[in-house]
Amino acid sequence: MSRRSLLRGAAISAGAVTLPSLLAACGGGPGGDGKTVTLGSNASDAVPKTAFQSAFDAYQKQSGKTVKVNTVDHNTFQENINRYLQGSPDDVFMWFAGNRMQFFAEKGLLTDISDVWSGFKGFSDALKAQSTGHDGKQYFVPYYYYPWAVFHRKSLFQQHGYEPPKTFDQYTALAKQMQKDGLTPIAFGDKDGWPAMGTFDYINLRANGYDFHASLMAGKEAWTDPKVKQVFDLWRSLMPYHQKGANGRTWEEAGQSLQQRKTGMAVFGLPHPGTQFPEAEHADLDFFPFPEIDPAHGQDSVEAPIDGFLMSKKAKNKDAARNFLTYLATPVAEDSYLASDPNNVGVNSGASTAKYTELQKKSAVLVAGAQHISQFLDRDTRPDFASTVMIPALQTFINKPDDIDGLLNSIERQKKSIFAAAD
């Protein structure tokens, strides 16, 4: 599954995105028959779309109810989520945990499902926390997660005798060697606006630690802080080893370059390279944790976004929706999905790992061993700040990595305005 695009129209005041008829057509319609639940889906890629349908088919067979799926491509869904929820949304829709859920809960666009959550089993306290709004109520049903790391081909590393680096200096040295060997070291595409956030987050987490990262995302730290400048300085030192023209390249194209052996590594989430590799080549895909920068923080943090389901405030069939969400929280529902999609990891402790690929097993170990788990920049901060400030800022940095002071001054000015307005 593609990692989401940001909601460029997240803030109502932005008013920059026109709701396309495609998304406007989604929704439960007037009334409800009690037997049909409508679902707004952003799973337009073939693999997750098929996997979700397997889970929905199993529910329909078990319950005798009908799930009407309204699928919209990723970018369209994310870019218009705010207007979608204020219009005629579906009963249930796919979205993200943490801040991205809390944002819409605070706006009164979600239905409290604490009553449903009270019967859930197999979810950790950490998962419950990521499903809980600032008001202490639950709004989100977690379904799966996937870690971000540095992906590569096993065979390519074996061919050239490369060793997975553990430190930033080793990472840089490996990139230099790849360049000498005729490879573009790091696959990179940021046309969609969000992929570069993964690299920023990891450099920040490794250089400054999770607490500073979380505080920066919450608007409590200055972007002009020398710690943030260090992040961009370190990233700038890596730019000569990234694919050129990243702002004109999609993440899919970057993933394809890795599959085609044109590039040596890529900072991705688990689903991204997996969907660009033929099934026969999945066993050749591997990853290593983003390298250590400051030994005080080591590699103790992992980006592992959680995806799942929510009920819209305007749901027409709330009883049917609650019944559906109860099913989606079961190990059986996760097993039905993961049987067709090896690019994610189930969150319910009762979900079966018997059919996990080596990469899924390695992902589960990576996350289980982390001291801190972040949700990705666009989920850990305000959506409007991520979309209206950080997307253009990071794309500007990619084009002009030498004016770091000017860039950070601009980010800080805009941050103060956005976060002050929210207080």
C-alpha positions, -999 to +999 in steps of 0.1 A: +000+000+000+012+035-008+022+057+020-004+084+021-002+118+005-007+147+029-041+164+030-031+196+012-066+209+020-064+199+057-072+234+071-106+246+063-092+281+060-067+270+033-096+264+008-071+254-018-085+221-029-117+216-048-136+185-039-137+164-070-169+147-080-152+113-075-149+118-038-181+137-035-199+106-048-188+086-018-210+084+012-238+064+027-266+084+011-297+094+030-309+070+057-297+035+061-312+000+060-293-014+090-278-042+070-254-021+048-223-003+060-206+020+036-168+023+036-146+050+023-114+034+011-080+049+000-067+014-009-067+019-046-035-001-052-041-036-064-025-056-035-042-038-006-075-035-025-076-072-030-065-079+006-091-057+021-118-072-001-109-106+013-115-094+048-147-076+038-160-108+021-153-128+052-173-103+073-202-103+049-203-141+049-202-143+087-226-114+095-251-115+066-245-077+062-232-059+032-201-037+030-204-012+002-168-001-006-162+033-022-126+033-033-108+066-042-072+069-052-048+077-024-039+113-032-075+123-039-088+108-007-061+123+015-062+157-002-099+160+004-105+142+037-115+174+055-143+183+031-153+147+027-160+144+064-180+176+064-200+166+034-217+132+030-191+107+043-193+070+044-202+052+077-167+040+081-135+052+065-098+043+064-074+066+081-044+069+105-037+067+142-024+093+166-024+130+157-041+125+123-070+109+141-071+133+170-072+163+147-106+153+133-119+141+166-113+176+180-132+190+150-162+169+159-161+149+127-157+114+142-180+092+163-169+081+197-165+043+197-153+039+233-183+015+238-170-008+210-134-005+223-144-018+257-149-052+243-116-054+222-089-079+230-054-082+218-045-045+217-017-031+238-020+000+259+003+018+234-022+009+206-051+022+227-032+054+233-028+059+196-065+053+191-076+078+218-085+114+213-074+143+236-107+139+253-098+104+265-123+087+242-115+061+215-122+068+179-099+045+160-096+008+153-060-001+145-055-027+118-019-030+109+014-011+110+046-010+090+081+002+099+103+026+080+139+016+074+166+016+047+156-010+021+179-028-004+184-059-025+202-088-007+217-100-040+230-065-049+247-063-015+262-098-019+274-090-054+294-060-043+303-072-008+283-044+009+277-045+046+246-029+063+260+003+080+253+009+117+266+045+119+260+076+098+296+077+088+294+041+076+262+049+057+280+078+039+310+056+031+287+029+017+270+056-005+304+067-018+313+031-027+280+025-045+287+056-065+321+043-075+305+010-085+282+029-110+251+029-088+230+058-077+233+051-040+199+063-026+166+061-045+146+092-039+112+106-051+092+134-034+067+144-061+039+133-037+053+156-010+056+132+019+084+106+012+112+130+022+096+133+056+109+098+064+145+109+060+140+141+079+124+122+108+151+096+110+180+121+110+162+141+137+154+110+158+190+098+155+207+131+161+184+147+187+163+118+202+126+110+204+117+136+230+130+165+210+114+151+178+080+148+195+083+183+210+093+198+176+063+182+160+041+196+187+052+231+180+071+235+213+106+238+198+120+264+174+128+253+139+157+278+141+172+257+170+208+246+162+196+210+166+173+214+137+200+230+116+222+201+123+195+178+109+195+197+076+233+199+075+236+162+079+209+156+052+227+181+029+259+160+032+239+130+018+223+149-011+251+141-036+242+104-032+204+108-038+187+105-071+185+139-088+152+155-097+134+140-067+106+165-068+096+152-102+097+115-093+070+095-075+078+071-047+067+043-071+093+053-096+119+055-069+109+020-058+111+007-093+147+020-096+156-001-066+139-032-082+158-025-114+191-024-096+197+012-107+198+024-071+213+007-040+192+018-011+159+036-002+144+051+029+109+036+027+081+021+047+077-017+044+048-016+018+065+008-006+093-014-021+072-045-017+045-033-041+072-024-067+089-058-066+074-088-084+063-115-060+091-138-072+116-112-061+102-104-026+127-128-009+155-106-023+143-075-004+158-067+029+163-037+052+185-023+080+175+003+106+184+039+098+220+043+111+231+058+144+242+094+145+245+102+183+254+072+204+232+087+232+202+079+211+215+050+190+188+033+169+162+033+197+134+049+177+114+034+149+089+050+126+060+026+125+027+043+113-005+026+122-034+024+098-070+015+106-107+025+106-129+052+120-166+060+121-176+093+107-198+116+128-224+116+100-226+078+097-261+068+086-259+032+098-241+035+132-252+001+145-240-016+114-208+004+115-201-006+151-207-042+142-183-039+113-156-022+135-160-049+161-151-075+134-122-055+121-106-055+155-104-093+156-074-115+147-095-132+121-101-100+102-063-092+103-054-127+092-079-124+062-061-092+051-025-103+057-030-135+038-030-114+006-007-086+016+028-094+029+037-058+032+023-050+066+023-064+101-009-072+122-014-052+154-036-077+173-016-100+195-038-128+184-031-124+147-013-154+132+024-150+122+026-185+107+025-172+071+046-141+077+075-136+053+110-132+066+106-094+060+074-093+081+090-112+109+120-089+108+097-059+109+079-072+139+112-078+157+124-043+148+093-026+162+091-048+193+127-038+202+122-001+198+122+021+229+102+048+210+078+045+181+069+076+160+041+078+135+057+099+107+060+137+104+026+142+088+009+122+116+029+135+146+022+172+139-008+192+129-020+182+094-022+218+083+013+225+093+026+194+076+007+201+044+010+238+039+044+243+055+065+212+055+057+198+021+069+230+002+097+235+027+112+201+022+108+203-016+125+237-015+154+221+005+157+194-021+160+220-049+182+244-028+199+226+000+224+254+007+200+280+022+192+262+054+191+294+076+165+310+053+145+279+051+143+274+089+135+310+095+105+306+071+093+274+087+095+290+122+075+321+111+048+299+096+048+275+126+042+303+150+013+316+131-004+282+127+002+269+162-008+303+177-041+302+158-048+268+172-043+279+209 
